[in-house]
Amino acid sequence: MREKDGLWAVLLWLDILAARKQSVDTIVREHWATYGRNYYSRHDYEEVDSDGANALMKQLRDQLPTLKGKSFGALEVAGADDFAYHDPVDGSDSANQGLRIMFADGSRIVYRLSGTGTSGATLRVYIESFEPDVARQDVETQAALKDLIGLSRSLAEIERFTHRAEPSVIT
């Protein structure tokens, strides 16, 4: 996990390990057996041309209304939106938080554009899937997400717009 969220995750794990007095492996496998495993990966395309990244997001945003009900192999789109968040505490609204494509099996792909890098833009693609079957919870993350990863690239035409065949960073 990158950035400040990674530091918080480490502190949380240290607290859990101190309280449970078990290995990370034991705790994680027990959790998966009880609740299922969430596979998650973030693919960052760093320092891509801003115009290309913005064009990618526009063409993907334009597709959102037509995606519901479409099938891509075994993946059926249950919904797609331009995510906005309303904070119930302070009443603030945060628009353009990511383009979400949600599938009938609970998997999803989220695209976010960040301009916080040193040059150009960073396209962040979040890929998530849930696996309830204990027998399929030992698959390496990128292998478990292979179909979603491929779809994330083709649906958004990432290589066409960013001129990148692979992400800069995979977490």
C-alpha positions in Angstrom: 0.0 0.0 0.0 1.4 3.3 -1.0 1.3 6.8 0.6 -0.1 7.6 4.0 -2.6 4.8 3.8 0.3 2.3 3.9 1.6 3.8 7.2 -1.9 3.5 8.8 -2.2 -0.1 7.5 1.2 -1.0 9.1 0.2 0.5 12.4 -3.1 -1.4 12.3 -1.4 -4.7 11.6 1.1 -4.1 14.4 -1.8 -3.6 16.8 -3.6 -6.7 15.5 -0.4 -8.8 15.9 0.2 -7.6 19.4 -3.4 -8.4 20.5 -3.8 -11.7 18.7 -0.2 -13.1 19.1 -0.6 -15.0 15.8 1.2 -14.8 12.5 -0.1 -12.6 9.7 -0.6 -15.7 7.6 -2.7 -17.4 10.3 -4.8 -14.3 10.8 -5.4 -13.6 7.1 -6.3 -17.2 6.2 -8.7 -17.4 9.1 -10.3 -14.1 7.9 -10.6 -15.4 4.3 -12.1 -18.7 5.4 -14.8 -16.8 7.4 -15.5 -13.8 5.2 -13.9 -14.5 1.7 -11.0 -12.9 0.1 -11.0 -9.5 -1.6 -8.4 -9.3 -4.4 -7.3 -5.7 -5.0 -4.7 -4.1 -7.2 -3.9 -0.6 -8.3 -2.3 0.0 -11.7 -0.7 3.5 -12.1 0.3 5.0 -15.4 2.5 7.8 -14.3 3.6 10.9 -16.2 1.3 10.3 -19.2 0.4 13.1 -21.5 -2.4 15.1 -19.9 -4.3 15.6 -23.1 -4.3 11.9 -23.8 -5.3 11.1 -20.2 -8.2 13.6 -20.4 -9.3 12.2 -23.7 -9.3 8.7 -22.2 -11.5 9.8 -19.3 -13.8 11.6 -21.7 -14.4 8.7 -24.0 -14.9 6.4 -21.0 -17.3 8.8 -19.3 -19.3 9.0 -22.6 -19.6 5.2 -22.6 -20.9 4.9 -19.1 -24.7 5.2 -19.9 -24.4 2.4 -22.5 -22.5 -0.2 -20.4 -25.2 -1.5 -18.0 -26.2 -5.0 -19.1 -23.2 -5.5 -21.5 -21.2 -8.7 -21.1 -17.4 -9.0 -21.5 -16.8 -12.7 -21.4 -18.1 -13.9 -18.0 -18.3 -10.3 -16.7 -21.7 -8.6 -16.9 -21.9 -4.9 -16.2 -24.4 -4.2 -13.4 -23.8 -0.5 -13.3 -21.4 2.3 -14.3 -21.1 5.9 -13.0 -19.1 8.9 -12.5 -18.8 8.6 -8.7 -19.6 11.6 -6.5 -19.6 11.6 -2.7 -21.9 13.5 -0.4 -20.5 13.8 3.1 -23.4 13.4 5.6 -21.4 15.1 8.4 -20.3 18.4 6.8 -22.7 18.4 3.8 -20.0 18.8 1.3 -20.1 17.3 -2.2 -17.1 15.8 -4.0 -17.7 15.2 -7.7 -15.5 13.4 -10.2 -14.1 10.9 -7.7 -13.7 8.2 -10.3 -15.4 6.4 -13.2 -16.7 3.1 -11.8 -17.7 0.0 -13.7 -19.4 -2.5 -11.4 -20.1 -6.1 -12.4 -22.9 -8.5 -11.4 -20.4 -10.6 -9.4 -19.4 -7.7 -7.2 -16.1 -7.0 -9.0 -15.3 -3.5 -10.2 -12.9 -1.3 -12.0 -12.4 2.3 -11.1 -10.5 4.9 -13.2 -9.1 8.1 -11.6 -7.0 10.8 -13.0 -4.5 12.6 -10.9 -2.5 15.7 -11.8 -0.4 15.6 -8.7 2.8 14.2 -10.3 5.8 16.1 -11.3 4.9 16.2 -15.0 1.8 15.2 -17.0 -0.9 13.2 -15.4 -1.3 9.9 -13.5 -4.0 7.5 -14.5 -4.9 5.2 -11.6 -6.9 2.1 -12.3 -8.3 0.2 -9.3 -9.2 -3.4 -9.9 -11.2 -5.4 -7.3 -12.8 -8.8 -7.1 -14.3 -10.9 -4.2 -13.6 -14.7 -3.9 -15.7 -16.6 -1.4 -14.4 -20.0 -2.4 -11.6 -21.0 0.0 -10.1 -23.3 -2.6 -9.5 -20.3 -4.9 -8.1 -17.9 -2.3 -4.4 -18.8 -2.8 -4.2 -17.4 -6.3 -1.6 -14.7 -6.8 -3.4 -11.3 -7.0 -2.5 -10.4 -10.6 -3.5 -13.9 -11.8 -6.8 -13.7 -9.9 -7.6 -10.4 -11.5 -6.3 -11.2 -15.0 -9.6 -10.9 -16.8 -10.5 -7.7 -15.1 -7.0 -6.3 -15.8 -7.3 -7.1 -19.5 -10.8 -5.6 -19.6 -9.7 -2.4 -17.8 -7.1 -1.8 -20.4 -9.2 -2.6 -23.5 -12.4 -0.9 -22.3 -10.6 2.4 -21.7 -8.2 2.0 -24.6 -5.3 2.7 -22.2 -2.5 2.0 -24.6 -4.1 4.1 -27.4 -4.5 7.2 -25.1 -1.4 6.9 -22.9 1.0 5.1 -25.3 1.8 2.7 -22.5 1.4 -1.0 -22.8 2.0 -1.6 -19.1 1.5 0.5 -16.0 4.4 2.3 -14.4 3.6 0.9 -10.9 1.4 -2.1 -9.8 0.4 -2.3 -6.1 
